[in-house]
Amino acid sequence: MSYIDGFVLAVPTADKQKFIDHARTGDSVFMELGALRILECWGDDVPDGKLTDFRRAVKATGDETVVFSWIEWPDKATRDAAMEKMMADPRLSPEHNPMPFDGKRMIYGGFVPVVELGPAG
């Protein structure tokens, strides 16, 4: 069964291209390490909620855009092995690929799919 890593972060809107470049570099490493699919989604219709919302979750300011991303892995074992290798990969070091956002405000987690719909294979 597949395994999903999900992320929500706030990126300075003026740094959209820097974020895209950062993501392409990092995502290519994830793909090399076994990821099946990666989506980096730039906020387009992210409304304010009454109690909570994406913007508040990452403390986004008025000059930031919320990004919602996920990585699909074939299984948790592949993901776990990739995470170990990623930590040592110099292509992902802050010196080589600095984050154009405040990583302390990023929320993330690993998820096991419980419902999956899509085209029949």
trRosetta pair geometry for C-beta under 8 A, 3 or more apart (Angstrom, degrees):
i j d omega theta_ij theta_ji phi_ij phi_ji
1 75 6.5 91 66 -111 48 83
1 112 6.9 44 121 -159 129 92
1 113 6.7 -148 174 52 106 97
2 36 7.1 -73 -127 26 118 146
2 72 5.6 -10 -176 -170 132 95
2 73 6.4 148 -164 77 74 51
2 74 6.2 -77 -109 -148 69 23
2 75 6.8 -97 -116 -74 26 44
2 113 5.9 32 71 5 96 128
2 116 7.8 98 39 -89 122 154
3 72 7.7 142 74 -159 43 50
3 73 4.5 -23 64 65 92 108
3 74 7.6 8 19 80 87 27
3 75 5.7 67 -12 -174 111 23
3 76 4.3 131 -81 -71 155 63
3 78 7.5 170 36 55 122 91
3 79 5.0 -98 92 -15 135 141
3 110 6.4 -3 175 -171 106 103
3 111 7.3 152 -168 76 61 47
3 112 6.5 -32 -117 -98 73 60
3 113 8.0 -139 -100 -6 27 85
4 70 5.5 -6 -171 -172 103 121
4 71 7.0 154 -155 76 54 50
4 72 5.7 -21 -101 -102 79 63
4 73 7.3 -168 -77 20 29 79
4 110 7.1 149 84 -159 48 54
4 111 4.5 -27 70 65 100 98
4 112 7.8 -179 26 -78 86 14
4 113 6.4 88 -11 -52 119 88
5 70 6.4 162 83 -154 53 65
5 71 4.5 4 52 49 103 101
5 73 7.2 59 -10 -16 95 112
5 79 6.6 158 -41 -147 111 132
5 108 6.7 9 179 -175 91 105
5 109 7.4 -175 -149 96 59 30
5 110 5.4 -30 -97 -99 70 69
5 111 7.6 163 -90 17 22 80
6 68 7.9 -16 -168 -170 93 80
6 69 7.3 156 -157 88 48 53
6 70 4.8 -18 -103 -101 67 98
6 108 6.5 175 90 -147 53 59
6 109 5.9 -10 56 59 92 73
6 110 7.9 162 15 -97 74 21
6 111 6.0 25 -7 -3 115 126
7 67 7.6 -7 115 110 100 93
7 68 7.3 159 88 -156 61 38
7 69 4.4 -10 61 62 108 97
7 70 6.9 180 19 -78 75 48
7 106 6.1 -16 -162 -174 99 109
7 107 7.2 154 -153 83 48 51
7 108 4.6 -7 -101 -100 74 96
8 54 5.9 -132 -163 -150 136 94
8 57 6.0 18 107 103 143 130
8 58 5.6 -141 126 -48 94 125
8 66 6.6 -10 -170 -170 93 101
8 67 7.2 163 -153 83 45 54
8 68 5.5 -7 -104 -104 79 70
8 69 7.8 179 -77 23 35 70
8 106 7.1 161 81 -157 46 60
8 107 5.0 -3 54 56 96 97
8 108 7.6 -171 22 -71 59 55
9 58 5.7 155 -140 -141 27 151
9 66 7.4 154 82 -153 35 56
9 67 5.1 -15 63 57 84 101
9 69 7.6 -7 15 10 103 112
9 101 5.4 85 157 132 124 154
9 102 8.0 179 -165 65 100 61
9 103 7.7 -27 -128 -113 130 44
9 105 6.7 110 -143 98 71 84
9 106 4.2 -16 -94 -108 104 88
9 107 7.6 -174 -71 24 59 58
10 55 7.5 76 -95 -141 116 58
10 58 4.4 170 -27 123 99 122
10 59 6.8 -101 -4 77 152 56
10 60 3.8 -177 -114 -98 130 83
10 61 7.2 104 166 14 143 65
10 64 4.1 36 175 154 102 142
10 65 7.3 153 -154 72 60 29
10 66 6.0 -35 -98 -96 67 58
10 67 7.5 172 -94 14 16 82
10 101 6.3 162 86 -159 51 118
10 102 7.0 -3 69 43 97 98
10 105 5.8 -28 28 111 108 134
11 15 5.9 -123 170 80 94 104
11 16 7.0 105 122 -94 127 51
11 19 4.7 17 -156 -79 153 146
11 64 6.1 147 70 -159 28 87
11 65 5.6 -29 64 62 86 82
11 66 8.0 136 18 -115 78 11
11 67 5.3 41 -6 -20 119 123
11 100 6.4 47 -149 105 100 93
11 101 4.5 -71 -102 -82 68 124
12 15 4.3 66 74 11 99 111
12 63 6.1 2 -144 128 78 95
12 64 5.6 -58 -93 -101 37 75
12 65 7.9 30 135 15 12 78
12 100 7.0 -98 37 155 99 93
12 101 7.0 -169 -1 -99 73 72
13 16 6.4 -2 -174 -46 46 99
13 63 5.7 -119 19 176 105 59
13 64 6.2 -169 -30 -125 78 18
13 65 4.8 98 -92 -25 81 102
14 63 7.1 -8 -10 173 100 107
15 18 4.2 -48 -171 44 88 121
15 19 5.7 97 125 -29 88 91
15 100 4.4 -166 163 163 137 127
15 101 7.4 -177 90 -63 140 74
16 19 5.7 -56 -153 33 30 112
16 20 6.5 29 152 -19 65 104
16 42 6.7 34 -140 -123 109 139
16 65 7.1 23 -87 34 97 143
17 20 5.4 -49 -146 35 37 113
17 21 6.3 38 154 -18 67 104
18 21 5.8 -54 -148 38 31 111
18 22 6.2 34 152 -21 65 107
18 100 3.9 126 122 -88 119 163
19 22 5.5 -55 -147 38 31 113
19 23 6.1 30 155 -19 67 107
19 40 7.8 176 145 172 101 134
19 42 8.0 124 95 -94 140 101
19 67 6.8 -157 179 -70 147 155
19 100 5.2 -119 -70 68 65 124
19 101 6.8 45 -100 -33 108 112
20 23 5.8 -55 -145 38 29 110
20 24 6.3 31 156 -21 64 105
20 40 7.4 153 -115 107 61 145
21 24 5.9 -52 -146 33 29 111
21 25 6.6 28 155 -17 62 105
22 25 6.1 -61 -157 35 28 109
22 26 6.4 13 156 -5 66 112
22 97 5.9 123 -141 -179 74 93
22 98 7.4 -80 -109 84 119 46
22 99 6.4 99 -163 -122 151 42
22 100 5.5 -156 -25 4 146 101
23 26 6.0 -63 -143 47 30 103
23 27 5.4 27 163 -20 70 116
23 40 4.6 31 -167 -84 157 163
23 69 7.5 -149 -129 -112 127 147
24 27 5.9 -54 -129 41 23 109
24 28 6.4 30 164 -27 59 104
25 28 6.3 -58 -158 26 23 109
25 29 7.3 19 149 -14 58 103
25 91 6.5 -154 171 169 99 101
25 92 7.9 163 129 -92 99 58
25 96 7.9 -166 166 133 144 95
25 97 4.8 -163 107 -116 143 131
26 29 5.8 -58 -161 32 39 111
26 30 6.6 37 147 -18 71 104
26 91 7.8 166 -96 127 49 96
26 92 5.8 79 -116 -113 87 94
26 97 6.1 151 -58 151 89 154
27 30 5.3 -49 -148 35 41 115
27 31 6.4 44 153 -21 69 101
27 35 7.7 -92 -163 70 70 156
27 38 4.7 -178 -147 105 116 163
27 40 7.1 -98 -60 -35 143 120
27 71 7.9 -166 -127 -99 84 107
28 31 5.7 -50 -150 35 34 113
28 32 6.6 39 150 -21 63 103
29 32 5.6 -52 -151 33 34 114
29 33 6.4 22 154 -11 66 111
29 86 6.5 113 134 -117 125 89
29 89 5.8 131 -156 136 141 162
29 91 5.5 172 -73 89 132 130
29 92 5.9 -103 51 -54 170 109
30 33 5.8 -67 -149 44 30 105
30 35 4.2 25 146 -12 94 141
30 38 6.1 97 89 -71 137 140
30 71 5.7 -93 177 -133 148 139
30 82 6.7 66 -140 173 63 139
30 86 7.4 16 -86 -92 70 129
31 34 7.9 -178 -172 40 26 15
31 35 5.1 -72 -89 60 44 101
31 38 6.9 -95 -62 -6 93 124
33 78 7.9 143 142 170 77 85
33 81 7.5 -170 180 106 102 84
33 82 3.7 113 142 -129 127 103
33 85 5.7 179 -121 75 129 134
33 86 6.6 -68 -30 -59 170 92
34 73 6.4 45 118 -143 99 90
34 74 6.5 -82 169 11 104 106
34 78 4.4 -133 136 -179 148 116
34 79 7.7 -130 92 -67 119 42
34 81 7.4 49 16 77 150 109
34 82 5.5 -131 42 -66 107 125
35 38 5.7 34 145 -51 143 102
35 71 5.1 -68 -133 -170 129 105
35 72 6.7 105 -170 70 81 51
35 73 5.8 -65 -114 -89 59 68
35 82 7.1 99 -45 -139 81 170
36 72 4.7 -60 64 104 102 98
36 73 6.5 145 2 -125 93 17
36 74 5.9 115 -47 -58 120 71
37 71 7.5 163 88 -157 52 44
37 72 4.2 15 53 41 93 119
38 69 7.3 5 -177 -174 84 100
38 70 7.3 -165 -144 97 51 46
38 71 5.0 -7 -105 -108 86 74
38 72 7.4 -146 -68 21 44 72
39 69 6.3 -173 95 -144 61 59
39 70 5.7 13 50 50 94 78
40 67 6.6 -13 -173 -173 80 117
40 69 4.8 -3 -111 -107 58 111
41 67 6.5 148 77 -162 53 63
41 68 4.6 -25 68 68 114 84
41 69 6.4 -179 19 -79 75 54
42 65 6.1 12 -168 139 84 138
42 67 6.0 -28 -105 -107 46 83
43 46 4.2 -26 -160 -23 119 135
43 54 7.3 176 -106 109 129 145
43 65 4.8 -168 45 179 109 87
43 66 3.9 80 -58 63 144 78
43 67 6.5 -101 -23 -71 87 37
43 68 7.1 98 -74 -8 77 92
46 53 7.3 121 167 164 83 113
46 54 5.2 -78 -161 59 116 132
46 55 6.3 124 137 -46 118 95
46 66 4.9 150 -143 44 170 131
47 53 6.7 -115 99 -138 58 140
48 53 5.5 -148 -148 8 37 166
48 55 6.5 -42 -99 36 72 135
48 56 8.0 84 -142 -29 77 104
49 52 5.4 -8 79 78 140 33
49 53 3.5 169 3 -61 101 98
49 56 7.4 -93 44 14 100 125
52 56 5.6 -127 -150 74 61 132
52 57 6.7 68 178 -62 102 88
53 56 5.2 90 52 15 73 100
53 57 6.9 -126 99 -15 37 93
54 57 5.5 -55 -149 27 31 118
54 58 6.9 -5 166 9 65 104
54 60 7.6 22 122 -4 76 135
54 66 4.7 79 133 -163 122 161
54 68 7.1 -61 -138 -68 142 110
55 58 7.0 -83 -159 50 25 84
55 60 4.2 -90 -151 47 75 118
55 66 5.8 -104 -82 -55 63 128
56 59 6.9 25 -160 -81 37 44
56 60 7.7 -71 -50 27 23 83
57 107 5.8 -63 155 -1 108 147
58 66 6.5 141 41 -119 134 92
58 105 4.8 91 -171 152 75 102
58 106 6.8 17 -128 -102 114 30
58 107 6.2 -122 -81 -4 87 98
59 105 5.3 -105 46 -138 103 130
60 64 4.4 -141 -159 88 87 120
60 65 7.5 -30 -154 160 135 1
60 66 5.5 -76 -63 -68 156 86
60 105 8.0 147 -65 148 55 142
61 64 5.0 87 50 3 71 110
64 101 8.0 97 -143 -131 118 101
67 101 7.8 -110 22 -67 131 164
71 79 7.8 133 109 -118 117 108
73 76 7.2 105 93 -86 133 27
73 78 5.0 -179 179 86 111 109
73 79 4.0 -129 -19 -62 177 98
73 82 7.2 -148 -116 16 129 142
74 78 5.0 61 51 11 93 155
75 78 5.3 100 57 7 72 100
75 79 7.3 -136 101 -2 41 91
76 79 5.4 -56 -149 40 38 115
76 80 6.0 39 155 -22 71 105
76 110 7.2 83 -123 171 99 136
76 112 7.6 -30 -57 -88 120 94
77 80 5.8 -52 -143 36 29 110
77 81 6.4 28 157 -16 63 106
78 81 6.0 -57 -149 39 29 109
78 82 6.2 30 153 -20 64 109
79 82 5.7 -59 -148 37 29 112
79 83 6.4 34 154 -25 65 103
79 110 6.9 131 136 -129 154 127
80 83 5.7 -48 -148 28 32 114
80 84 7.0 33 153 -18 61 100
81 84 6.0 -53 -158 31 34 112
81 85 6.7 25 150 -11 65 108
82 85 5.7 -62 -150 43 35 108
82 86 5.9 40 153 -28 70 107
83 86 5.6 -50 -142 31 30 115
83 87 6.8 37 158 -27 61 100
84 87 6.2 -54 -160 23 29 112
84 88 7.5 4 153 1 59 107
85 88 6.3 -73 -160 45 37 99
85 89 6.2 48 147 -44 73 107
86 89 5.4 -48 -143 15 36 119
86 92 5.7 19 -174 17 81 167
87 92 7.9 -77 -102 84 17 134
89 92 4.8 62 85 13 101 106
89 93 7.7 -149 102 -32 55 77
90 93 5.2 -24 -156 -10 52 122
90 96 5.9 97 153 -20 74 151
91 96 5.7 -115 -143 120 30 148
91 97 6.4 42 160 -20 58 128
92 96 7.2 23 25 71 9 117
92 97 5.8 -51 -131 48 33 131
93 96 4.7 76 59 16 89 100
93 97 6.8 113 61 30 45 80
94 97 7.3 -84 -120 71 21 54
94 98 5.2 50 -171 -105 68 69
94 99 7.0 -49 -120 -1 86 84
95 98 7.3 32 -100 -60 10 88
99 102 7.9 146 119 -74 122 7
99 103 5.1 61 94 -52 169 108
101 105 7.7 -102 156 59 98 103
101 106 7.2 94 114 -63 121 105
102 105 4.7 47 99 13 109 108
102 106 7.6 -174 101 -28 59 80
103 106 5.3 -34 -155 4 50 121
113 116 5.0 34 164 -56 140 110
